[in-house]
Amino acid sequence: MQVHIRKARVIDPGSKYHDKVTDLLIVDGVIQQIAANIKSGAETVIEAKGLCVSTGWVDVFADYHEPGFEHKETISSGLGCAAIGGFTDVLLAPNTQPALSSTSVVQFVLQKGAGNIVDLHPLGSATQNLEGKDIAEMLDMRANGAIAFSDGWKPVQATNLMLKALEYVKAFHGIILQLPVDTALSSGGLMHEGIVSTSLGMAGIPDLAETIMVHRDIELLRYTGSRLHITGVSSADSVALIRKAKAEGLGITCSVTPYHLALTDEALRGYDSIYKVFPPLRTETDRQALIEGVKDGTIDCIATHHRPQDWDAKTREFEYAADGMALQEVAFNVLWEALKDHISIERLVEMMTIIPRDIFALEIPEIKKGNKAVMTIFTTSGTNTLAAGEVHSLSNNNPFINKSLAGKVLGIINHNQIHLNK
């Protein structure tokens, strides 16, 4: 395989070519040459206005539903979505059937993802079978490929179990990933509790359901001296709590979804369940606080929370409709549309490459002659539209289908394979 990338801006702070416009020649998966005006007979030539190349992007949390719910998404279709979206690495949610609670299921998932251009990293469950009763065999799962530990969409509610989980992973410098939701306080809620929920007559989920969990877990983190990653942070108060905890030097990091940066609870005025997510869309004040968190580094990285749902699960009555959006294919476009007036592309790339790789101990492959090519190729120029007939996911619960969004992912290179978008 020979790939010639022409006149691309390199975005890689660890590379001597950072912020330089240059040609790159990749031969058999290795960066053979980086120079101006390379002459080659490569079968694949990539060029575009505003072309950029970076180390491969990482999605910190996505759900592919296999095993158990393959009608929503499979590992194969999910990794296809990731490639289209520009991701070379994906952390997989443990909420399968059976759950990612044992070495055998972890190995099954890894085998299903083997040989793909996108690397799959299973999140082992923190509690046995996601039941929130007993600690799972995390050390055994880690030895067999689990990258971190989480109960995913069923966040650990019992304080004593969360304490034990944090203590358990500290022994091997592991990390617990937690969705910040107190399910007792959020029970029965359908959307963010506020002016919009009141005007619509819908039961609300208060900020407190999130912030009380963030506060609790920070206190447990302070007590244990362990490592904690909060994914799907959505409220201004949560950002403030995490900012303060970071200032104290606690081992806390966090991620935000594209849809929490792009949308608010105003989107629910049409009672459209496609906007029903967990944690819920909140106010414009919260959205702006998230953007500030991105700008000042309080928020570390991006988690798409790609959660495909079949047609029936989303089109039933709002109260019974399933949560989630399946937007991994357009995650970059949604992010850049929401953030392009607030941060540089370098900052966004840092959140999608360097920082998540550092948090979860993934290799950071420098763009350098002689190194293996692990790259995302994209442009911030122009717009991109994901047409309804072009959706790769098995599910269509994506409110950004048929919408023109900023930027475009052109493709990825990894494992001597190349995926190019149309």
Backbone torsions as a table, in degrees:
resi	resn	phi	psi	omega
1	MET	NA	127.5	175.4
2	GLN	-124.9	128.1	-179.8
3	VAL	-128.9	127.1	178.1
4	HIS	-112.1	113.0	178.0
5	ILE	-100.1	120.6	-173.1
6	ARG	-104.2	135.3	172.0
7	LYS	49.9	55.3	-179.6
8	ALA	-105.5	140.9	174.3
9	ARG	-83.5	120.4	-180.0
10	VAL	-82.6	125.4	176.3
11	ILE	-117.2	93.4	-177.8
12	ASP	-158.7	96.6	-176.1
13	PRO	-56.1	-23.4	-179.6
14	GLY	-85.2	-5.2	-176.2
15	SER	-102.5	145.6	176.9
16	LYS	-70.1	-11.3	178.8
17	TYR	-94.7	5.2	-177.8
18	HIS	-54.5	131.0	177.6
19	ASP	68.0	15.8	175.3
20	LYS	-103.7	147.6	176.0
21	VAL	-96.2	122.6	-173.0
22	THR	-154.0	170.6	170.6
23	ASP	-93.1	151.4	174.1
24	LEU	-133.3	135.3	176.7
25	LEU	-117.4	120.2	179.0
26	ILE	-109.9	125.4	179.9
27	VAL	-124.6	122.3	-179.7
28	ASP	52.4	41.1	175.2
29	GLY	81.1	4.0	-178.7
30	VAL	-118.9	140.3	177.8
31	ILE	-73.6	104.8	-175.4
32	GLN	-86.2	-32.9	-175.0
33	GLN	-151.8	139.3	171.8
34	ILE	-131.7	111.7	-176.4
35	ALA	-166.4	166.6	176.1
36	ALA	-76.5	138.6	172.6
37	ASN	54.3	53.2	175.6
38	ILE	-67.5	138.6	173.4
39	LYS	-105.3	124.9	-177.8
40	SER	-148.8	164.6	174.4
41	GLY	-108.3	30.2	-176.2
42	ALA	-59.1	139.7	-179.7
43	GLU	-72.4	-23.2	178.8
44	THR	-118.9	119.6	178.1
45	VAL	-119.8	129.6	-178.2
46	ILE	-118.3	124.2	174.6
47	GLU	-151.3	147.4	-179.2
48	ALA	-167.5	158.3	176.5
49	LYS	-63.4	131.6	177.9
50	GLY	67.6	26.2	-176.1
51	LEU	-61.1	136.2	177.4
52	CYS	-131.2	153.5	174.8
53	VAL	-138.1	137.0	179.6
54	SER	-139.9	170.7	169.0
55	THR	-57.9	149.9	-176.1
56	GLY	-57.1	140.0	-176.4
57	TRP	-78.4	154.2	-179.3
58	VAL	-120.9	129.6	172.4
59	ASP	-100.4	118.6	-171.6
60	VAL	-76.1	-16.2	-177.6
61	PHE	-162.7	113.9	176.4
62	ALA	-143.4	154.8	-175.1
63	ASP	-122.2	116.3	179.9
64	TYR	-105.9	-1.3	167.8
65	HIS	69.0	-2.0	-179.9
66	GLU	-106.6	129.6	9.5
67	PRO	-85.3	157.7	169.6
68	GLY	114.2	-36.8	-174.7
69	PHE	-134.0	47.4	-173.0
70	GLU	-63.5	-16.4	177.9
71	HIS	-70.8	-18.9	177.6
72	LYS	-87.3	-43.7	179.5
73	GLU	-169.1	147.8	172.2
74	THR	-112.1	168.0	176.3
75	ILE	-61.1	-40.0	179.8
76	SER	-64.1	-48.4	-179.5
77	SER	-68.5	-36.0	178.8
78	GLY	-65.2	-43.0	178.2
79	LEU	-67.5	-28.2	173.1
80	GLY	-65.0	-40.9	175.7
81	CYS	-61.2	-42.3	-179.3
82	ALA	-61.6	-44.8	179.8
83	ALA	-61.7	-43.8	177.6
84	ILE	-60.8	-38.0	-179.2
85	GLY	-79.2	-4.8	176.8
86	GLY	94.8	10.3	-177.5
87	PHE	-94.6	131.6	174.5
88	THR	-100.7	-10.8	-179.4
89	ASP	-141.4	137.5	-179.4
90	VAL	-136.2	131.1	171.4
91	LEU	-90.8	122.8	-170.7
92	LEU	-96.9	128.6	178.8
93	ALA	-61.5	149.0	-175.4
94	PRO	-88.0	3.7	-170.3
95	ASN	-84.3	62.0	178.4
96	THR	-106.9	-177.9	177.6
97	GLN	-135.7	103.7	2.4
98	PRO	-70.1	158.2	-177.6
99	ALA	-69.1	159.6	175.5
100	LEU	-75.2	67.9	-175.4
101	SER	-118.3	4.5	-177.7
102	SER	-145.1	160.8	178.2
103	THR	-58.3	-38.7	-176.8
104	SER	-63.6	-40.5	179.9
105	VAL	-72.9	-38.9	175.9
106	VAL	-58.3	-45.9	-179.6
107	GLN	-67.5	-35.4	176.4
108	PHE	-59.7	-47.3	-179.2
109	VAL	-63.0	-44.0	179.9
110	LEU	-63.5	-39.4	178.3
111	GLN	-65.9	-38.0	178.4
112	LYS	-65.7	-30.7	-179.4
113	GLY	-92.0	-6.5	-175.9
114	ALA	-61.7	139.1	177.4
115	GLY	83.5	-4.5	179.6
116	ASN	-77.7	155.5	176.6
117	ILE	-66.3	-25.3	178.4
118	VAL	-98.9	132.3	178.0
119	ASP	-84.4	130.9	-178.5
120	LEU	-104.1	131.6	-178.3
121	HIS	-125.2	103.0	-177.3
122	PRO	-68.1	140.1	168.7
123	LEU	-94.2	112.6	176.4
124	GLY	-70.7	152.3	179.9
125	SER	-71.7	149.5	177.5
126	ALA	-81.8	-31.7	177.9
127	THR	-120.3	154.5	-177.6
128	GLN	-59.5	123.1	177.0
129	ASN	56.8	23.9	178.5
130	LEU	60.9	25.5	-174.8
131	GLU	-89.3	-10.4	178.3
132	GLY	68.5	27.5	-177.5
133	LYS	-116.5	-42.1	-177.6
134	ASP	-134.1	147.4	178.6
135	ILE	-67.5	137.7	178.2
136	ALA	-77.8	167.8	178.7
137	GLU	-80.6	72.8	-173.1
138	MET	-66.8	-39.0	-178.8
139	LEU	-62.3	-41.7	179.0
140	ASP	-64.7	-43.4	179.1
141	MET	-65.7	-38.3	179.0
142	ARG	-62.0	-41.6	179.8
143	ALA	-64.4	-18.5	-178.0
144	ASN	-113.6	17.6	169.1
145	GLY	118.3	-3.8	176.8
146	ALA	-72.1	130.0	-173.2
147	ILE	-86.2	-29.9	179.1
148	ALA	-161.8	-175.4	-172.2
149	PHE	-135.7	138.9	-174.1
150	SER	-164.6	152.3	168.8
151	ASP	-96.5	12.3	171.9
152	GLY	57.1	-123.4	-176.3
153	TRP	-70.6	-6.3	178.1
154	LYS	-117.9	71.0	-173.2
155	PRO	-55.9	146.7	-178.3
156	VAL	-62.3	119.3	-176.6
157	GLN	-95.7	-37.4	-176.2
158	ALA	-72.3	121.8	-177.0
159	THR	-60.6	-40.6	-179.0
160	ASN	-65.3	-35.4	178.0
161	LEU	-70.4	-40.0	177.7
162	MET	-63.4	-38.5	176.8
163	LEU	-61.0	-46.8	-179.5
164	LYS	-63.7	-39.9	-180.0
165	ALA	-62.6	-44.6	179.2
166	LEU	-64.5	-38.8	177.9
167	GLU	-68.1	-39.9	-178.5
168	TYR	-59.7	-51.5	-174.9
169	VAL	-72.9	-19.5	179.7
170	LYS	-61.6	-31.7	-177.4
171	ALA	-61.4	-28.9	179.2
172	PHE	-121.9	23.7	177.5
173	HIS	56.9	37.5	177.2
174	GLY	-83.7	-175.0	-176.4
175	ILE	-142.0	139.0	174.8
176	ILE	-99.3	130.8	177.6
177	LEU	-108.5	126.0	-172.4
178	GLN	-129.2	134.2	170.3
179	LEU	-83.8	127.9	-170.1
180	PRO	-86.0	77.0	-179.4
181	VAL	-139.3	124.5	169.7
182	ASP	-87.2	109.4	-172.2
183	THR	-70.6	-21.6	176.3
184	ALA	-69.5	-40.6	-179.9
185	LEU	-77.4	-25.3	-178.9
186	SER	-93.5	-7.9	-176.1
187	SER	-56.8	129.8	179.4
188	GLY	84.8	-12.2	-179.8
189	GLY	-78.1	146.6	-177.0
190	LEU	-114.1	-20.6	-178.5
191	MET	-161.2	178.8	177.9
192	HIS	-58.6	134.6	178.2
193	GLU	-79.2	117.8	-178.1
194	GLY	-179.7	-158.7	-176.8
195	ILE	-60.9	-42.7	-176.9
196	VAL	-67.7	-45.3	-179.9
197	SER	-61.9	-38.4	178.9
198	THR	-64.8	-44.5	-178.6
199	SER	-67.3	-27.9	179.7
200	LEU	-89.2	-10.7	-178.5
201	GLY	71.1	29.1	-179.5
202	MET	-106.7	144.7	177.9
203	ALA	-63.8	135.5	-174.0
204	GLY	-104.3	158.4	172.6
205	ILE	-109.6	113.7	-175.8
206	PRO	-73.0	155.2	171.8
207	ASP	-50.1	-35.6	-176.0
208	LEU	-57.6	-30.9	178.9
209	ALA	-62.3	-26.8	177.3
210	GLU	-92.1	-49.6	-172.1
211	THR	-68.4	-31.4	179.4
212	ILE	-68.2	-33.0	177.1
213	MET	-72.8	-41.3	176.5
214	VAL	-60.2	-45.5	179.9
215	HIS	-61.6	-46.4	-179.9
216	ARG	-59.3	-47.6	-176.1
217	ASP	-68.9	-31.6	174.6
218	ILE	-65.2	-41.1	178.4
219	GLU	-64.3	-40.7	177.2
220	LEU	-66.2	-36.3	177.2
221	LEU	-65.0	-42.9	178.5
222	ARG	-61.1	-40.0	-178.3
223	TYR	-69.2	-40.7	-174.5
224	THR	-89.8	-25.3	-174.7
225	GLY	68.3	27.6	-176.7
226	SER	-93.3	-154.7	-179.9
227	ARG	-129.2	135.4	-175.9
228	LEU	-137.7	134.8	172.9
229	HIS	-120.7	123.4	177.8
230	ILE	-99.7	121.8	-179.0
231	THR	-110.4	142.4	-179.8
232	GLY	81.0	27.8	176.2
233	VAL	-59.0	134.3	-172.4
234	SER	-134.4	-8.5	-175.0
235	SER	-117.7	153.5	179.0
236	ALA	-60.5	-39.9	-179.1
237	ASP	-66.3	-36.0	177.3
238	SER	-64.1	-43.3	178.4
239	VAL	-59.3	-42.5	180.0
240	ALA	-63.6	-41.2	179.5
241	LEU	-65.3	-41.8	-179.7
242	ILE	-69.3	-38.9	177.5
243	ARG	-59.2	-43.9	179.5
244	LYS	-65.9	-42.1	179.8
245	ALA	-63.8	-38.6	177.6
246	LYS	-65.3	-38.3	179.1
247	ALA	-63.0	-27.8	177.4
248	GLU	-79.4	-10.1	-179.8
249	GLY	87.6	16.0	179.0
250	LEU	-72.1	156.0	-176.7
251	GLY	-82.4	58.2	-176.8
252	ILE	-115.3	137.9	172.0
253	THR	-134.4	168.3	-179.0
254	CYS	-154.6	160.9	178.3
255	SER	-133.4	159.0	-178.8
256	VAL	-127.6	151.7	178.4
257	THR	-88.8	155.6	174.2
258	PRO	-59.6	-38.5	-174.8
259	TYR	-73.1	-27.1	175.5
260	HIS	-73.2	-23.8	175.9
261	LEU	-82.8	-21.4	-173.1
262	ALA	-105.3	-26.2	-170.4
263	LEU	-126.4	162.4	175.2
264	THR	-132.1	177.6	179.9
265	ASP	-64.6	-13.7	175.5
266	GLU	-59.9	-26.3	-179.7
267	ALA	-64.2	-18.1	-176.5
268	LEU	-88.6	1.1	-177.8
269	ARG	-62.0	-20.7	177.7
270	GLY	-91.3	8.5	-178.9
271	TYR	57.0	30.6	-178.5
272	ASP	-88.4	116.7	-175.1
273	SER	-70.6	-7.1	176.4
274	ILE	-64.8	-20.9	178.6
275	TYR	-95.8	8.2	178.1
276	LYS	-84.9	112.0	-177.3
277	VAL	-134.8	172.3	-174.3
278	PHE	-142.6	113.7	-1.9
279	PRO	-62.3	159.2	-172.4
280	PRO	-75.2	160.9	170.1
281	LEU	-64.2	136.8	-176.8
282	ARG	-114.5	-154.8	-170.9
283	THR	-85.2	170.5	175.3
284	GLU	-63.2	-34.5	176.6
285	THR	-60.8	-43.2	177.7
286	ASP	-65.1	-42.8	-179.9
287	ARG	-60.3	-43.7	178.5
288	GLN	-65.3	-34.8	177.2
289	ALA	-66.0	-36.6	176.3
290	LEU	-64.2	-42.9	178.5
291	ILE	-61.9	-41.2	176.3
292	GLU	-62.3	-38.7	177.4
293	GLY	-63.5	-35.9	175.1
294	VAL	-67.0	-43.8	-176.8
295	LYS	-64.4	-42.1	-174.7
296	ASP	-93.8	2.2	175.6
297	GLY	89.4	0.5	176.1
298	THR	-61.4	-43.0	175.6
299	ILE	-90.2	125.3	-170.1
300	ASP	-87.4	-43.0	-169.8
301	CYS	-154.0	-176.2	-173.1
302	ILE	-112.0	135.6	172.6
303	ALA	-127.5	118.3	-175.3
304	THR	-69.4	-23.6	-172.7
305	HIS	51.9	36.3	176.6
306	HIS	-54.5	112.5	-174.9
307	ARG	-136.1	83.2	-178.3
308	PRO	-64.4	143.0	174.9
309	GLN	-133.8	139.6	178.5
310	ASP	-68.5	165.0	-174.7
311	TRP	-54.7	-46.0	-176.0
312	ASP	-65.2	-35.3	-177.8
313	ALA	-67.1	-26.6	-176.8
314	LYS	-101.2	-21.9	-173.4
315	THR	-96.9	-0.7	176.6
316	ARG	-75.6	-179.7	179.7
317	GLU	-52.1	143.6	-173.2
318	PHE	-52.2	-42.1	-177.5
319	GLU	-58.8	-33.9	-175.2
320	TYR	-102.1	-4.2	-178.9
321	ALA	-67.5	146.8	-179.5
322	ALA	-76.5	154.4	177.9
323	ASP	-82.0	156.8	166.8
324	GLY	117.7	156.4	173.6
325	MET	-128.7	145.1	177.6
326	ALA	-108.9	80.3	-172.7
327	LEU	-122.2	24.3	-179.8
328	GLN	-58.9	-31.8	-177.8
329	GLU	-66.0	-27.9	-178.0
330	VAL	-120.7	19.3	-176.1
331	ALA	-57.2	-45.5	-179.6
332	PHE	-62.0	-42.7	-178.9
333	ASN	-63.2	-42.7	178.1
334	VAL	-63.3	-42.9	179.9
335	LEU	-63.9	-48.2	-176.1
336	TRP	-68.5	-35.4	175.2
337	GLU	-60.5	-40.1	-177.0
338	ALA	-80.0	-28.6	-168.5
339	LEU	-112.7	-9.8	-171.0
340	LYS	-61.1	-24.2	177.9
341	ASP	-91.4	2.7	-174.2
342	HIS	-121.7	-32.4	-178.6
343	ILE	-135.6	165.4	176.7
344	SER	-82.2	161.6	175.9
345	ILE	-65.4	-30.0	177.4
346	GLU	-61.0	-40.3	179.6
347	ARG	-66.7	-42.3	179.7
348	LEU	-65.2	-43.0	178.6
349	VAL	-62.5	-39.7	177.0
350	GLU	-57.7	-40.5	179.8
351	MET	-69.5	-22.4	-176.4
352	MET	-102.8	-5.9	-177.6
353	THR	-129.3	-76.0	-169.9
354	ILE	-63.0	-50.2	-173.5
355	ILE	-67.0	-50.7	178.8
356	PRO	-62.1	-35.3	177.1
357	ARG	-64.6	-37.8	178.4
358	ASP	-68.7	-44.2	-178.3
359	ILE	-60.8	-45.5	-172.7
360	PHE	-102.5	18.1	172.9
361	ALA	57.2	41.6	173.5
362	LEU	-94.4	149.0	178.5
363	GLU	-59.7	140.8	176.0
364	ILE	-108.0	92.9	-174.6
365	PRO	-76.9	109.8	-178.9
366	GLU	-68.4	143.2	174.2
367	ILE	-79.4	99.5	-169.8
368	LYS	-153.5	144.0	178.9
369	LYS	-57.0	130.4	178.9
370	GLY	94.8	-14.2	178.7
371	ASN	-84.1	155.3	172.1
372	LYS	-65.3	142.2	-179.9
373	ALA	-84.4	113.3	171.7
374	VAL	-125.4	92.1	-164.5
375	MET	-134.0	149.5	166.7
376	THR	-115.2	131.9	-177.4
377	ILE	-114.9	125.6	-172.1
378	PHE	-155.4	173.2	174.4
379	THR	-139.9	144.6	175.3
380	THR	-91.7	-5.1	-179.2
381	SER	-82.8	152.4	174.1
382	GLY	68.4	-161.2	-176.8
383	THR	-135.6	167.0	177.7
384	ASN	-137.6	142.3	177.7
385	THR	-128.6	123.6	174.5
386	LEU	-88.8	105.5	-178.4
387	ALA	-74.8	152.0	-177.0
388	ALA	-56.3	-36.9	-178.4
389	GLY	-79.6	-3.7	-177.2
390	GLU	-108.1	3.7	-178.2
391	VAL	-67.2	127.5	-179.3
392	HIS	-86.1	-31.4	179.7
393	SER	-59.4	151.6	176.5
394	LEU	-73.4	-11.8	-179.6
395	SER	-119.8	158.6	-175.7
396	ASN	-120.9	23.8	-179.3
397	ASN	-81.4	65.8	-177.1
398	ASN	-132.8	108.0	-176.5
399	PRO	-72.4	-5.5	-177.7
400	PHE	-98.0	3.7	175.5
401	ILE	-63.2	136.4	-179.8
402	ASN	69.5	15.0	177.7
403	LYS	-108.7	137.4	179.3
404	SER	-78.2	123.5	-176.8
405	LEU	-128.5	155.8	-175.6
406	ALA	-69.3	145.1	172.8
407	GLY	77.9	171.8	-179.5
408	LYS	-156.4	132.8	171.0
409	VAL	-86.6	125.2	-179.2
410	LEU	-92.3	-30.1	178.9
411	GLY	166.5	-178.4	176.3
412	ILE	-136.4	155.9	174.0
413	ILE	-128.9	131.3	179.6
414	ASN	-166.6	144.9	176.6
415	HIS	53.0	40.4	-179.7
416	ASN	56.1	33.1	174.4
417	GLN	-128.0	153.9	177.3
418	ILE	-131.9	136.0	171.6
419	HIS	-119.0	124.5	177.6
420	LEU	-117.3	132.8	175.3
421	ASN	-79.3	155.4	179.6
422	LYS	-70.1	NA	NA
